Amino acid sequence: MKFKLLIVMTQDELTDKAIEAARSEGATGCTVITGARGEGLTPQKTFLGLNLAGQRDVVLFLVEEHISRDILEAIAAACGFEETPGAGVTFQIDIEDAIGMKGQMQSIMQDISKEDL
């Protein structure tokens, strides 16, 4: 079985929407890294040396490759990544191997079996 790592970088207020969208498309779990900083096309303004930009979250999903694109698109739609500049970005990376997915594998195999019916 092959996996993809989906990486979502978004405003902290959109993190829950991203997670809900991913779960609705078959993601079985995630890791959230809070308090990240980022800068887009134009740097954020500062006030007396303090950055006015809000915190970002980085959300990591390790998902089966057959559902990865559906999850990616669901996250982008739910969070408005294409419509709202600065809302966030999501992308995927190929994973060569993964260990420690035994619990998730049972759920993934059941979902795949349901699709074959």
VMD Tcl script that draws the C-alpha trace (Angstrom):
set ca {
  {0.00 0.00 0.00}
  {1.34 3.44 -0.91}
  {0.91 6.61 1.10}
  {1.03 10.36 0.58}
  {1.84 13.01 3.15}
  {-0.59 15.90 2.87}
  {0.74 19.11 4.35}
  {-1.67 21.93 5.12}
  {-0.42 25.36 6.17}
  {-3.28 27.59 7.17}
  {-4.60 30.25 9.50}
  {-5.26 28.75 12.92}
  {-8.97 29.54 12.68}
  {-9.23 27.28 9.59}
  {-7.45 24.27 11.08}
  {-10.61 22.55 12.33}
  {-12.28 23.04 8.93}
  {-9.30 21.42 7.22}
  {-9.38 18.45 9.60}
  {-13.13 17.96 9.22}
  {-12.87 18.12 5.41}
  {-10.03 15.57 5.40}
  {-11.90 13.18 7.70}
  {-15.01 13.42 5.53}
  {-12.92 12.14 2.61}
  {-11.31 9.26 4.52}
  {-8.34 10.60 6.48}
  {-7.89 8.55 9.66}
  {-5.88 11.03 11.73}
  {-3.53 13.98 11.67}
  {-0.78 15.85 13.49}
  {-1.17 19.58 14.14}
  {1.85 21.79 14.66}
  {0.76 25.12 16.10}
  {2.38 28.52 16.19}
  {4.14 28.41 12.83}
  {5.00 31.61 11.01}
  {4.88 32.24 7.31}
  {5.14 34.97 4.76}
  {3.42 35.16 1.39}
  {3.93 37.24 -1.71}
  {3.88 40.55 0.16}
  {5.41 40.80 3.65}
  {3.04 41.58 6.52}
  {3.18 45.02 8.08}
  {4.64 45.52 11.52}
  {3.81 47.96 14.29}
  {6.75 49.11 16.42}
  {8.68 46.02 15.37}
  {5.86 43.59 16.25}
  {4.51 41.33 13.52}
  {0.77 41.84 12.99}
  {0.31 38.55 11.15}
  {-1.66 35.83 12.92}
  {-0.23 32.45 13.77}
  {-0.37 29.60 11.31}
  {-0.89 25.92 11.88}
  {0.76 23.10 9.97}
  {-1.42 20.00 9.70}
  {0.06 16.68 8.55}
  {-2.07 13.83 7.17}
  {-0.61 10.45 6.19}
  {-3.19 8.99 3.80}
  {-3.55 6.19 1.28}
  {-2.61 7.45 -2.19}
  {-5.94 6.62 -3.87}
  {-7.82 9.09 -1.69}
  {-5.12 11.73 -1.36}
  {-6.27 13.99 -4.22}
  {-9.90 13.94 -2.99}
  {-8.73 14.95 0.49}
  {-6.48 17.66 -0.92}
  {-9.34 19.18 -2.93}
  {-11.80 18.92 -0.02}
  {-9.42 20.80 2.27}
  {-8.81 23.54 -0.32}
  {-12.56 23.97 -0.93}
  {-13.53 23.96 2.77}
  {-10.86 26.53 3.66}
  {-11.22 28.69 0.55}
  {-7.57 28.45 -0.44}
  {-8.24 29.41 -4.08}
  {-10.68 32.22 -3.27}
  {-9.04 33.91 -0.27}
  {-5.45 35.16 -0.58}
  {-3.43 34.18 2.48}
  {-5.93 31.57 3.69}
  {-3.41 28.80 3.25}
  {-1.88 26.20 1.00}
  {-1.94 22.41 0.85}
  {0.21 19.95 -1.06}
  {1.21 16.31 -1.06}
  {4.48 14.38 -1.02}
  {5.12 10.73 -1.87}
  {6.00 8.51 1.09}
  {8.41 5.66 0.44}
  {7.55 3.64 3.55}
  {5.63 3.96 6.83}
  {5.62 2.02 10.09}
  {3.17 2.38 12.96}
  {-0.01 2.52 10.90}
  {-1.52 -0.81 12.07}
  {-4.66 0.73 13.57}
  {-5.30 2.95 10.57}
  {-4.58 0.12 8.11}
  {-7.63 -1.83 9.27}
  {-9.87 1.17 8.64}
  {-8.24 1.89 5.27}
  {-8.64 -1.75 4.15}
  {-12.32 -1.70 5.13}
  {-12.87 1.50 3.14}
  {-11.13 0.01 0.11}
  {-13.27 -3.17 0.40}
  {-16.45 -1.06 0.48}
  {-15.37 0.73 -2.72}
  {-14.88 -2.60 -4.50}
  {-18.50 -3.68 -3.86}
}
mol new
graphics top color blue
foreach p $ca { graphics top sphere $p radius 0.5 }
foreach p [lrange $ca 0 end-1] q [lrange $ca 1 end] { graphics top cylinder $p $q radius 0.2 }
display resetview
